[in-house]
Amino acid sequence: MNYAALKREIETDPLGRGYAGMTDQQIADSLNVANRTVVVPTVVGALGIMRLVGPMMGAGILDKLEASAASDSRLKWFLRELTVNGIDLGNLITRAAIDELVVAGVLTQTEAYRLKSAAERAVTRAEELGLGVYPVSAQMVQTAREGSY
């Protein structure tokens, strides 16, 4: 358990969870709920896209990319990377490119959401902080609060 990180979290309350008014058990419960979203590396190829968003939507996305690639050099290379090595839907540049495709009218907002959400997962605040122990107990919170670690 990283007690120093836990103590810092409780004292600074960076997300405004209201730790100061909570019991040790309430803080532990708050830290153990999977209500935080993190982006994780998720490399997919063409078939992976079809698996993630469904065959109909996936084929539609791929068809739109292919049709637009004829007039857009960036899309041509994006599509090549997708089909040769796969693309990482968790990569910040890839995610920005997906947003640009919505602005350009190539993809719908729903299609972009489905692609990007495939690289997201819910985690607890304890996991996000890297506390090293899950679940966090009321006793751990008490130890961190007291600084007796």
N, C-alpha and C positions, 0 to 999 in steps of 0.2 A: 504494500500500500504506500502510495506517495502522499504521506500526511502533509507535507509542506504545500503541495498543490491543492489538497483538499482544504486546508486552513485558508489559503489564499482565495480560493473560490468562495468559501463561506464569508470571509471578511470583506471582500471586494464586491461580491454579488454582481458580476458584470452583466448578467442577463436580467437583473431586477426581479429575481424570483421571490424576494422577501425573506431570505434566510434569517435575518435578525429576529423576526417574529415567529420563527418556527421552532418546534421541538427537534431534538436530535433525530427522532424517528421520521418526522415530516421532511427534514432535510434529506435523510437517506432515501425516503420514498421518492422525493423529487429528483434525486440523482439517478435513480434506478429505472425511471420511465423512459422508454424508447420514443422520445418525441423530438429528437434533433435529426436533421438530415445532413448526410455527408455525401460527397461525390467520390466515387471509387473508380479506378481504372476498369474499363469494360471494352475490350477489343472485340469487334465484330466485323464480319464480312457481309456480303450480300445475303446469304442464307441466314446469318445471325440476325440481321435486321428483320427478315421475314418471321423468324421465330419470336423475336421480342415484341413486335407490334402486330403480329398476325399476318398471314399470307396475303390477304387482299390489300391491306394498307401498306405492307412492306413492298409488294410488287408495284403499287402505285407510286411510292416514294422513289423507288429505283428507276421507274420509267420516267418520272419527272426529272430526276437528276441526269439521266442519259439524254433526254431531249434538250435540256438546257445546256449540257456540256458542249454541244456543237457550236454554241455561240459565246461560251464563257470559258476562257483558258483555265481559270482557277477551278471551276467545276470539273473540267476535263481531268485535271490532275487529282482532284479530290476523289472522283469516281474511280480513277485508276488505282489509287492507294486503297480504296475500299475493296476493290475486286482482287487486288494482288496480295496485300498484306493485312488488310482490315484496318479499321479506324478505331480510335479510342474515344468512345462517347463520353468519357470522364475527363478528357483533355480540355483545358480552358479554350484553346484555339479552335478545336473542333466544335465546342459548344457555342462559341461566338459565330463560327461559320454557319451553324444551323440557324441561329437567330437571323443572320444576314439573308439566308435563303427564304425566311419568312417575309422579311422586308421586301425582298426582290420579287415576291409572289410565286416562288418556285414551290415552297412547302406551305401548308396551312399551319396555323398555330397549334392545332391538335396534333398534327404529325410531329412537329418539333417537340412538343411536350412529351409525347410518347417515346421519342428517341432519347431525349435528355433524361427522362425519369428512369430509363433502363439502367443508368449509371448512378443512381441514387439509392441510398439505403438509410433506414431509420436506425439511430443508435441512441444510447443513453447519454446523459451529460457526463456520467462517470467514464464511459468509454471515450467520449470526445476529449475529455481532460487527460486521458491516459493514466488514470489512477492506479491501474494495475491489479485491481481486485474487483470482482463483480459477483454478487451484488454488494453494494456498500451497506454496512450495518449501522444501526444507531450507536453502537459502541465505538465504531471507527470515527463517526462524526464527533462524539464526545471527546475522544482522544485528541482529535485534531483541534477542536475548540479549546481544549485545556492546554494544548501545546506539550503534552506529556508523552511524546513519542521518541 
